[in-house]
Amino acid sequence: MSRVRDKVAIVTGGALGLGEASARMLAREGAKVVVTDIKDEEGERVAQAIAEAGGERSTFTTTSPSRAPGSR
C-alpha cells in the first residue's frame, strides 16, 4: 500500500509506544518520516530502524528543552 507515498509525516512522541508504531506504519506506507521526541537515544533508534527497514527517508529531531537553541 502507498496511501501516504511522497508525503512528509511529522510524528511527535515518536520514540516509544504508539508514536513509534505510528512512525513505522507511516514509513511502511511510503511517507518520509520525521520522528520527534525528548528521548534522544530512543528517537534516533526508531529513525535508524525505519531507514534500515527500507524507509525512504527518516530523521530524528529532539524536542528536549535542554537541547533547544539558547538553553543553558
C-alpha positions as CSV (number, residue, x, y, z in Angstrom):
1,M,0.0,0.0,0.0
2,S,1.1,3.5,-0.6
3,R,-1.5,5.8,0.9
4,V,1.0,8.4,2.0
5,R,3.7,7.9,-0.6
6,D,5.8,11.1,-1.1
7,K,4.2,12.8,1.9
8,V,6.1,14.1,4.9
9,A,4.8,12.8,8.3
10,I,6.0,14.5,11.5
11,V,5.4,12.2,14.4
12,T,5.7,13.8,17.9
13,G,6.4,11.5,20.7
14,G,7.7,9.0,18.1
15,A,10.4,7.4,20.3
16,L,8.2,4.9,22.1
17,G,4.8,3.2,22.2
18,L,2.1,4.5,19.9
19,G,4.3,7.2,18.4
20,E,6.9,4.7,17.4
21,A,4.2,2.4,16.0
22,S,2.8,5.3,14.0
23,A,6.1,6.3,12.7
24,R,6.9,2.8,11.5
25,M,3.5,2.4,9.9
26,L,3.7,5.7,8.1
27,A,7.2,4.7,6.7
28,R,5.8,1.3,5.5
29,E,3.0,3.3,3.7
30,G,5.7,5.3,1.9
31,A,5.9,8.6,3.9
32,K,9.1,10.4,4.6
33,V,9.1,10.4,8.5
34,V,10.4,13.0,10.9
35,V,10.5,11.5,14.4
36,T,10.5,14.0,17.3
37,D,10.7,13.3,21.0
38,I,12.5,14.4,24.2
39,K,14.1,10.9,24.4
40,D,17.1,11.4,22.1
41,E,18.6,7.9,22.1
42,E,15.2,6.1,21.6
43,G,14.2,8.5,18.8
44,E,17.5,8.0,17.0
45,R,17.0,4.3,17.3
46,V,13.5,4.5,15.7
47,A,14.7,6.7,12.8
48,Q,17.6,4.3,12.2
49,A,15.4,1.2,12.3
50,I,13.0,2.8,9.8
51,A,15.9,3.6,7.5
52,E,17.3,0.1,7.8
53,A,13.9,-1.4,7.0
54,G,13.9,0.4,3.7
55,G,12.1,3.6,4.7
56,E,12.6,6.2,2.0
57,R,13.9,8.8,4.5
58,S,13.7,9.1,8.2
59,T,15.2,11.7,10.6
60,F,15.1,12.4,14.3
61,T,14.8,15.8,15.8
62,T,14.9,16.4,19.6
63,T,12.2,18.3,21.4
64,S,14.2,18.3,24.6
65,P,14.0,21.8,26.2
66,S,17.6,21.3,27.5
67,R,18.9,21.0,24.0
68,A,16.9,23.8,22.4
69,P,18.8,26.8,20.9
70,G,19.6,29.3,23.6
71,S,19.1,26.9,26.5
72,R,21.8,26.7,29.2
